[in-house]
Amino acid sequence: MRTGFRVSSLVPSGLVFDGVSDSEDSVILAVRSEAADAQCPLCATASRRIHSRYIRHVADLPSAGRKVRLRLLTRRFTCEVPHCRRRIFAERFGPTDPLLVVGIDDWAFRRNHRYGTIVCDLERRRIVTLLPDRETATVRAWLSEHPAINIVSRDRGGGYGEAAAKALPDAIQVADRWHLMENASAAFLDAVRRSMNRIRTAIGSALRLLHVRQAFKIRFQAFSNVPFGTNFLPTTCSLVVLSLVSATPQYGQTTL
């Protein structure tokens, strides 16, 4: 290569560099795992028994203006645990930490027609899998394959809760944030609907009181230009008050 750095520096950690082939616009690195064994994704048991091998081609980020690709030698292993349903599995690369905290909810293949289940890793903020339906048995079977899960965030319906309780009896179940907000909003609106008559009465009383106060202010502004010391007959003041009362609906229910 014409570049001044080592080709092996492009190899991700955990992989062994076996060789390189390059051209004007790309670099292809031959790599393989440095691990002697691999862990079964179902029962988490390590296996050293290799079943077969195949090649994966992985595109990496470009370097110095040229494409970088990994020619990754991948091994298939045989799981030798008698009760494990996964007989053959491919080794996995990158982070292999078990799932601990997951979120489960339904999602629509086609709205109002067909729904499935989405499972997310809430610690790494990524989708783990999409299940073909939202049946309790389907979700329970998937959860049973991941016994390390210790927290399940879900909606407040019964189906996912039942699946989690049966598959992971020791896991903590929590309501997810979206459904908590949705349920709280629904409860608030329901409380407002039940109290609507009292709310209308309170608002009406307040508006009538405001109307009376504004009317008094407008009517008595007419006397602001009268010279000081002028005496008003009681009849004149009474007529002002009576005109306000007659112009205000249900005035007798209002306290000034």
C-alpha positions in Angstrom: 0.0 0.0 0.0 1.1 3.6 -0.6 -0.3 4.8 2.7 2.0 5.3 5.6 0.1 3.3 8.2 -0.1 -0.4 9.0 -2.9 -2.3 7.3 -3.5 -4.3 10.4 -4.6 -1.1 12.1 -7.9 -1.2 10.1 -8.8 -4.6 11.6 -11.4 -4.4 14.4 -10.5 -5.7 17.8 -11.2 -9.4 18.4 -10.2 -10.4 14.8 -7.0 -11.8 13.5 -5.5 -10.3 10.3 -4.6 -12.9 7.7 -3.8 -10.9 4.6 -4.7 -8.0 2.3 -5.5 -7.4 -1.3 -5.8 -3.8 -2.5 -6.4 -1.8 -5.7 -6.6 1.9 -6.6 -10.0 2.4 -5.0 -10.5 -0.4 -2.4 -8.7 -2.5 0.3 -9.9 -6.0 1.1 -8.7 -7.4 4.4 -8.9 -11.2 5.2 -9.7 -11.6 8.8 -11.1 -14.3 11.3 -12.0 -14.5 14.9 -9.2 -15.0 17.4 -11.5 -17.0 19.8 -11.1 -20.7 20.0 -14.8 -21.3 20.8 -18.2 -19.7 20.4 -21.2 -19.4 22.7 -24.5 -21.0 21.7 -27.0 -18.1 21.4 -29.8 -20.3 22.9 -28.3 -22.1 25.9 -25.2 -19.9 26.3 -22.9 -22.9 26.4 -19.4 -22.6 24.8 -18.6 -25.0 22.0 -15.3 -25.9 20.3 -16.7 -28.4 17.8 -16.6 -26.8 14.3 -19.3 -27.9 11.9 -18.3 -25.9 8.8 -17.0 -22.6 7.5 -18.1 -19.8 5.1 -17.1 -16.3 4.1 -18.9 -13.1 4.9 -18.2 -9.8 3.1 -18.5 -6.8 5.4 -18.2 -3.1 4.2 -16.2 -0.9 6.7 -15.8 2.8 6.7 -13.5 4.2 4.0 -9.8 5.0 4.7 -7.7 7.6 2.8 -10.4 7.9 0.1 -10.6 4.1 -0.6 -13.3 1.6 0.3 -12.4 -0.9 3.0 -14.0 -4.4 3.0 -13.5 -7.3 5.4 -13.4 -10.8 4.0 -14.5 -12.5 7.2 -14.0 -16.2 7.7 -16.9 -17.4 9.8 -17.3 -20.8 11.5 -20.4 -22.8 12.3 -20.3 -24.7 15.5 -22.2 -27.6 16.9 -24.0 -27.3 20.2 -23.3 -30.5 22.2 -25.8 -29.8 25.0 -28.4 -32.6 24.7 -31.5 -30.6 25.7 -30.7 -27.5 23.6 -32.9 -27.1 20.5 -30.1 -25.2 18.6 -27.9 -27.9 17.1 -25.8 -25.7 14.8 -25.0 -22.0 15.1 -22.7 -19.5 13.5 -20.2 -17.6 15.6 -21.1 -14.0 16.4 -18.9 -11.0 16.2 -18.9 -7.7 18.1 -20.6 -7.3 21.6 -22.1 -10.5 22.8 -23.4 -9.4 26.2 -26.7 -11.0 27.0 -30.0 -9.1 26.9 -30.9 -7.8 30.3 -33.6 -5.1 29.8 -36.1 -5.3 26.9 -39.1 -3.4 25.8 -42.0 -5.3 24.2 -44.9 -3.8 22.2 -47.1 -4.5 19.2 -46.5 -3.0 15.8 -48.5 -3.1 12.6 -47.6 -4.9 9.4 -50.8 -3.4 8.1 -52.8 -1.1 10.4 -56.1 -2.6 11.5 -55.4 -5.8 9.8 -52.2 -7.6 10.9 -50.0 -6.9 13.9 -46.7 -8.3 15.2 -44.5 -7.8 18.2 -41.3 -5.7 18.4 -38.6 -6.4 21.0 -36.0 -3.7 21.7 -32.8 -3.8 23.8 -33.4 -0.7 26.0 -29.8 -0.6 27.2 -28.3 -0.3 23.7 -31.4 1.4 22.1 -31.8 -1.0 19.2 -34.3 -3.4 17.8 -33.6 -7.0 18.7 -36.3 -8.9 16.7 -39.7 -8.7 15.1 -42.1 -11.5 16.0 -44.8 -12.5 13.4 -47.8 -11.9 15.7 -48.7 -10.8 19.3 -49.9 -14.1 20.6 -48.9 -14.9 24.2 -47.4 -18.3 23.1 -45.1 -16.7 20.5 -43.8 -14.0 22.9 -43.4 -16.6 25.7 -41.3 -18.9 23.5 -39.0 -16.1 22.5 -38.5 -14.8 26.0 -37.8 -18.4 27.2 -34.8 -18.4 24.8 -33.3 -15.4 26.7 -33.2 -16.3 30.4 -30.8 -13.5 31.3 -33.5 -10.9 30.8 -34.3 -9.4 34.2 -36.5 -6.4 33.3 -39.4 -6.4 30.8 -41.0 -3.0 29.9 -44.4 -3.5 28.3 -47.9 -2.0 27.8 -50.5 -2.6 30.5 -52.5 -5.2 28.6 -52.6 -8.8 29.8 -51.0 -10.7 27.0 -47.4 -9.6 27.2 -47.6 -9.6 31.0 -48.7 -13.2 31.0 -46.0 -14.2 28.6 -43.3 -12.6 30.7 -44.6 -14.1 33.9 -44.5 -17.6 32.5 -41.2 -17.4 30.6 -39.3 -15.2 33.1 -41.0 -15.6 36.5 -38.1 -13.7 38.3 -38.0 -10.8 35.9 -39.4 -7.4 36.9 -42.2 -6.1 34.8 -42.7 -2.3 34.4 -45.1 -0.2 32.4 -43.3 1.7 29.6 -43.2 5.5 29.6 -45.4 6.0 26.5 -48.2 3.9 27.9 -47.9 5.6 31.3 -48.4 9.0 29.7 -51.2 7.7 27.5 -53.1 6.2 30.4 -52.5 9.3 32.5 -53.9 11.5 29.7 -56.9 9.3 29.2 -57.6 9.4 33.0 -57.4 13.2 33.0 -59.8 13.6 30.1 -62.2 11.1 31.7 -62.2 13.1 34.9 -62.8 16.3 33.0 -65.8 14.8 31.2 -67.4 13.6 34.4 -67.0 17.0 36.0 -68.1 19.0 32.9 -71.4 20.3 34.4 -69.6 21.7 37.5 -66.9 23.2 35.3 -69.4 24.9 33.1 -71.3 26.3 36.2 -68.1 27.6 37.7 -67.0 29.3 34.5 -70.5 30.8 34.0 -70.5 32.3 37.4 -67.0 33.7 36.9 -68.1 35.3 33.6 -71.2 36.8 35.0 -69.3 38.3 37.9 -66.8 39.8 35.4 -69.7 41.2 33.3 -71.2 42.9 36.4 -67.9 44.4 37.5 -67.2 45.7 34.0 -70.7 47.1 33.8 -70.4 49.0 37.1 -67.1 50.4 35.9 -68.5 51.7 32.6 -71.7 53.1 34.2 -70.0 55.0 37.0 -67.3 56.4 34.7 -70.1 58.7 33.5 -70.1 60.4 36.9 -66.3 61.0 36.9 -66.7 64.5 35.3 -69.3 65.7 37.8 -68.1 68.6 40.0 -67.1 67.7 43.5 -69.8 68.3 46.1 -72.7 67.6 43.8 -75.5 65.7 45.6 -77.2 62.8 43.8 -80.7 61.9 44.7 -81.2 58.3 46.0 -83.5 57.7 43.1 -80.7 58.3 40.6 -78.3 55.8 42.2 -81.1 53.3 42.5 -81.9 53.5 38.8 -78.2 52.8 38.0 -78.1 49.7 40.1 -81.5 48.5 38.8 -80.4 48.9 35.2 -77.3 46.8 35.9 -79.4 44.1 37.6 -81.9 44.0 34.7 -79.1 43.7 32.1 -77.3 40.8 33.9 -78.8 37.3 33.5 -79.3 35.3 36.7 -77.8 38.2 38.6 -79.3 37.0 41.9 -76.9 34.0 41.8 -73.8 36.2 41.6 -71.9 37.5 44.6 -70.1 40.8 44.1 
